Amino acid sequence: MGAWLDLLAASPRPPLWLDDTDYSGRLLAGGRIPWCDATALIAWRRQAVSLLKPSLGVLDVGRLAAAFAAASPALTAGVGRGPIDPLAALLASAPLRRHVAEVSKGLRLSLKMPLALVMPSPRAWPGLVYAGAFGASAPLGADQTDEASVYVADFLRSFGEAGVDALLLTDDPQTRPRDADEVGWYQSVLNVGRHYRWDVGLKTPEVPADDGGLDFLIAPTGARGVELGAPFWTMDAPVPAVAPGGFRYARIPQDTAPERVLAKLANLGAP
């Protein structure tokens, strides 16, 4: 059990996991998140944590890698047209690996809370990178997802000692795993998480029939992490209950008024 699960077990009230990337990008970076500048990126994340006071620090590695690819088109230029080829080329980039390690270490030194990395799942990520390079692609099957998981796992090893506490994979309705067998397609990534004692979770629109050994799930219902949907920020409906040992997850819409955000977070009892 890592620092995130330790916090869940010890906290007298549900901890809060915030996805504030778009909101803080607009509010604190003028819509120009400094993804490729380690010093500025660390400072931006520290400022966001200081303002919003979530229960853990979060770095969106998927967004960072996409910005890195956009700034360095040679990374995926000339690669094969296989569904995994662009992602494999991107994740093999030594400059990208060093950059993620530098930012992770900087955040670990400056934040007195658990640190989580967020990225698309091995089934979702190849399609996102492929779309950026060549256009849309179909969701992967078992063998292709397993192969992508190997590339993601190797990427993660390059900053395994950076002080990360949790890893969150994200899926959409087309890529989400339906059962433990499909969660098993991510096994190479799960193994790396276990090796470095990270708490590994999955954000999914619907929980699988079996969690396949994941440490936690985030979903609108039926998960340890209860996702607060967009209406939470615009309506005064009751906040969904959280079971003991659970937590709340919320994505702040980009254009939400700061006064509204702080008021809603105060109502949650965010520490």
ChimeraX attribute file (.defattr): number of C-alpha atoms within 10 A of each C-alpha:
attribute: neighborCount
match mode: 1-to-1
recipient: residues
	/A:1	12
	/A:2	17
	/A:3	18
	/A:4	23
	/A:5	20
	/A:6	13
	/A:7	19
	/A:8	19
	/A:9	14
	/A:10	12
	/A:11	14
	/A:12	10
	/A:13	17
	/A:14	26
	/A:15	25
	/A:16	23
	/A:17	22
	/A:18	19
	/A:19	19
	/A:20	21
	/A:21	20
	/A:22	18
	/A:23	22
	/A:24	25
	/A:25	18
	/A:26	15
	/A:27	17
	/A:28	16
	/A:29	15
	/A:30	10
	/A:31	13
	/A:32	11
	/A:33	20
	/A:34	17
	/A:35	23
	/A:36	17
	/A:37	11
	/A:38	17
	/A:39	13
	/A:40	15
	/A:41	20
	/A:42	22
	/A:43	16
	/A:44	19
	/A:45	24
	/A:46	16
	/A:47	14
	/A:48	20
	/A:49	19
	/A:50	11
	/A:51	12
	/A:52	18
	/A:53	17
	/A:54	21
	/A:55	23
	/A:56	21
	/A:57	25
	/A:58	25
	/A:59	23
	/A:60	17
	/A:61	17
	/A:62	19
	/A:63	15
	/A:64	20
	/A:65	22
	/A:66	16
	/A:67	15
	/A:68	19
	/A:69	22
	/A:70	14
	/A:71	12
	/A:72	13
	/A:73	12
	/A:74	12
	/A:75	20
	/A:76	22
	/A:77	12
	/A:78	11
	/A:79	16
	/A:80	11
	/A:81	11
	/A:82	12
	/A:83	22
	/A:84	23
	/A:85	16
	/A:86	26
	/A:87	26
	/A:88	21
	/A:89	18
	/A:90	25
	/A:91	20
	/A:92	16
	/A:93	16
	/A:94	11
	/A:95	11
	/A:96	21
	/A:97	18
	/A:98	13
	/A:99	20
	/A:100	24
	/A:101	21
	/A:102	17
	/A:103	24
	/A:104	26
	/A:105	18
	/A:106	19
	/A:107	25
	/A:108	20
	/A:109	11
	/A:110	13
	/A:111	15
	/A:112	11
	/A:113	16
	/A:114	21
	/A:115	23
	/A:116	24
	/A:117	21
	/A:118	20
	/A:119	21
	/A:120	23
	/A:121	26
	/A:122	30
	/A:123	30
	/A:124	22
	/A:125	25
	/A:126	28
	/A:127	24
	/A:128	18
	/A:129	26
	/A:130	21
	/A:131	14
	/A:132	15
	/A:133	19
	/A:134	13
	/A:135	10
	/A:136	13
	/A:137	14
	/A:138	12
	/A:139	15
	/A:140	20
	/A:141	12
	/A:142	14
	/A:143	10
	/A:144	18
	/A:145	25
	/A:146	21
	/A:147	17
	/A:148	27
	/A:149	23
	/A:150	20
	/A:151	21
	/A:152	25
	/A:153	20
	/A:154	16
	/A:155	22
	/A:156	21
	/A:157	16
	/A:158	16
	/A:159	19
	/A:160	19
	/A:161	12
	/A:162	18
	/A:163	19
	/A:164	27
	/A:165	25
	/A:166	25
	/A:167	24
	/A:168	22
	/A:169	23
	/A:170	23
	/A:171	20
	/A:172	15
	/A:173	9
	/A:174	12
	/A:175	22
	/A:176	21
	/A:177	26
	/A:178	14
	/A:179	14
	/A:180	15
	/A:181	16
	/A:182	21
	/A:183	19
	/A:184	19
	/A:185	25
	/A:186	25
	/A:187	21
	/A:188	19
	/A:189	27
	/A:190	23
	/A:191	14
	/A:192	20
	/A:193	22
	/A:194	14
	/A:195	11
	/A:196	17
	/A:197	16
	/A:198	27
	/A:199	23
	/A:200	27
	/A:201	23
	/A:202	27
	/A:203	24
	/A:204	21
	/A:205	18
	/A:206	19
	/A:207	20
	/A:208	19
	/A:209	11
	/A:210	14
	/A:211	21
	/A:212	18
	/A:213	13
	/A:214	16
	/A:215	21
	/A:216	17
	/A:217	25
	/A:218	25
	/A:219	20
	/A:220	19
	/A:221	15
	/A:222	12
	/A:223	22
	/A:224	22
	/A:225	27
	/A:226	25
	/A:227	23
	/A:228	18
	/A:229	15
	/A:230	12
	/A:231	9
	/A:232	17
	/A:233	20
	/A:234	13
	/A:235	9
	/A:236	9
	/A:237	9
	/A:238	7
	/A:239	12
	/A:240	13
	/A:241	11
	/A:242	16
	/A:243	12
	/A:244	13
	/A:245	18
	/A:246	23
	/A:247	23
	/A:248	24
	/A:249	22
	/A:250	19
	/A:251	18
	/A:252	20
	/A:253	18
	/A:254	15
	/A:255	11
	/A:256	13
	/A:257	12
	/A:258	13
	/A:259	8
	/A:260	12
	/A:261	17
	/A:262	15
	/A:263	12
	/A:264	17
	/A:265	17
	/A:266	12
	/A:267	10
	/A:268	15
	/A:269	12
	/A:270	18
	/A:271	13
